[in-house]
Amino acid sequence: MPPRSSRPVDHLDDDDYPAYTMGRAAEMIGTTPAFLRSLGENRLITPLRSEGGHRRYSRYQLRIAARARELVDSGTQIEAACRIIILEDQLEEAQRINDELRTGDATS
């Protein structure tokens, strides 16, 4: 494997780089731009804006949007789907912190 570039960030490998337009993002996850806008209105994802003011989405945001779409497709209302995903994320973070604290306590 070749050494990593000395550039600060390689955008092709950056999950948080806002590479996708709204239309492309919607196409990639099989939904509509209106669905993506509604995720923003429900504060699940906040797309970055291009200099022209257009919404741009990262791969990380698309994974979250795809999860929301799965929930909505299975009959969950969009507001509830957004809340479920936020709570799942908070639980995952709490579990990560808990594991770190346990590991730290075990080595003391």
BELHU-V95586 format. One record per residue. N is the residue number from 1. RES is the residue in one letter. SS is DSSP state (H for helix, E for strand, - for the rest). PHI is phi in degrees with one decimal (* if undefined). D_LAST is the distance of its C-alpha to the last C-alpha in Angstrom with 1 decimal. Layout:
BEGIN
n = {N & N}
res = {RES & RES}
ss = {SS & SS}
phi = {PHI & PHI}
d_last = {D_LAST & D_LAST}
END
This chain:
BEGIN
n = {1 & 2 & 3 & 4 & 5 & 6 & 7 & 8 & 9 & 10 & 11 & 12 & 13 & 14 & 15 & 16 & 17 & 18 & 19 & 20 & 21 & 22 & 23 & 24 & 25 & 26 & 27 & 28 & 29 & 30 & 31 & 32 & 33 & 34 & 35 & 36 & 37 & 38 & 39 & 40 & 41 & 42 & 43 & 44 & 45 & 46 & 47 & 48 & 49 & 50 & 51 & 52 & 53 & 54 & 55 & 56 & 57 & 58 & 59 & 60 & 61 & 62 & 63 & 64 & 65 & 66 & 67 & 68 & 69 & 70 & 71 & 72 & 73 & 74 & 75 & 76 & 77 & 78 & 79 & 80 & 81 & 82 & 83 & 84 & 85 & 86 & 87 & 88 & 89 & 90 & 91 & 92 & 93 & 94 & 95 & 96 & 97 & 98 & 99 & 100 & 101 & 102 & 103 & 104 & 105 & 106 & 107 & 108}
res = {M & P & P & R & S & S & R & P & V & D & H & L & D & D & D & D & Y & P & A & Y & T & M & G & R & A & A & E & M & I & G & T & T & P & A & F & L & R & S & L & G & E & N & R & L & I & T & P & L & R & S & E & G & G & H & R & R & Y & S & R & Y & Q & L & R & I & A & A & R & A & R & E & L & V & D & S & G & T & Q & I & E & A & A & C & R & I & I & I & L & E & D & Q & L & E & E & A & Q & R & I & N & D & E & L & R & T & G & D & A & T & S}
ss = {- & - & - & - & - & - & - & - & - & - & - & - & - & - & - & - & - & - & - & E & E & H & H & H & H & H & H & H & H & - & - & - & H & H & H & H & H & H & H & H & H & - & - & - & - & - & - & E & E & - & - & - & - & - & E & E & E & - & H & H & H & H & H & H & H & H & H & H & H & H & H & H & H & - & - & - & - & H & H & H & H & H & H & H & H & H & H & H & H & H & H & H & H & H & H & H & H & H & H & H & H & H & H & H & H & H & H & -}
phi = {* & -69.7 & -63.6 & -67.3 & -63.2 & -82.2 & -64.6 & -58.1 & -143.1 & -94.3 & -59.4 & -69.4 & -100.7 & -91.6 & -64.5 & -98.3 & -73.7 & -76.9 & -91.2 & -113.1 & -70.9 & -59.4 & -62.0 & -67.5 & -60.4 & -62.1 & -62.7 & -63.2 & -102.3 & 70.6 & -137.7 & -112.1 & -58.2 & -61.9 & -62.7 & -63.0 & -61.4 & -66.6 & -65.8 & -68.4 & -63.0 & -90.9 & 59.3 & -81.4 & -132.0 & -122.5 & -67.7 & -77.6 & -116.6 & -72.9 & -58.7 & -83.8 & 91.0 & -81.8 & -68.9 & -131.4 & -116.4 & -95.7 & -63.1 & -59.8 & -63.7 & -68.2 & -64.9 & -65.1 & -62.4 & -65.1 & -63.6 & -61.4 & -62.8 & -58.4 & -64.9 & -64.7 & -63.2 & -90.2 & 107.6 & -81.1 & -65.0 & -60.6 & -62.6 & -68.3 & -60.8 & -62.9 & -64.9 & -59.0 & -65.7 & -62.4 & -66.4 & -60.4 & -64.6 & -63.9 & -63.7 & -59.7 & -65.1 & -63.3 & -66.4 & -62.9 & -64.1 & -60.1 & -62.0 & -63.4 & -66.1 & -63.3 & -62.9 & -66.5 & -68.9 & -69.8 & -88.8 & -80.7}
d_last = {37.3 & 38.5 & 36.2 & 35.5 & 38.0 & 37.3 & 38.5 & 35.9 & 36.2 & 38.2 & 39.6 & 40.2 & 36.5 & 35.5 & 35.1 & 35.5 & 38.7 & 41.6 & 43.9 & 46.0 & 48.9 & 49.2 & 52.0 & 50.1 & 46.9 & 49.0 & 50.7 & 47.5 & 46.1 & 49.5 & 50.0 & 52.0 & 51.4 & 51.9 & 49.0 & 46.7 & 48.2 & 47.4 & 43.7 & 43.8 & 45.7 & 43.0 & 40.3 & 38.6 & 39.1 & 40.5 & 42.4 & 42.8 & 46.3 & 48.4 & 50.5 & 53.3 & 51.3 & 50.8 & 47.7 & 45.4 & 42.7 & 39.7 & 38.7 & 35.6 & 38.0 & 40.4 & 37.7 & 37.2 & 40.9 & 41.4 & 39.0 & 41.1 & 44.2 & 43.0 & 42.5 & 45.8 & 47.6 & 46.4 & 47.9 & 45.2 & 46.6 & 45.4 & 43.9 & 41.9 & 40.8 & 39.5 & 37.6 & 36.2 & 34.9 & 33.3 & 31.6 & 30.4 & 29.0 & 27.2 & 25.8 & 24.6 & 22.8 & 21.2 & 20.0 & 18.6 & 16.7 & 15.5 & 14.4 & 12.5 & 10.7 & 10.0 & 8.9 & 6.5 & 5.3 & 5.6 & 3.8 & 0.0}
END
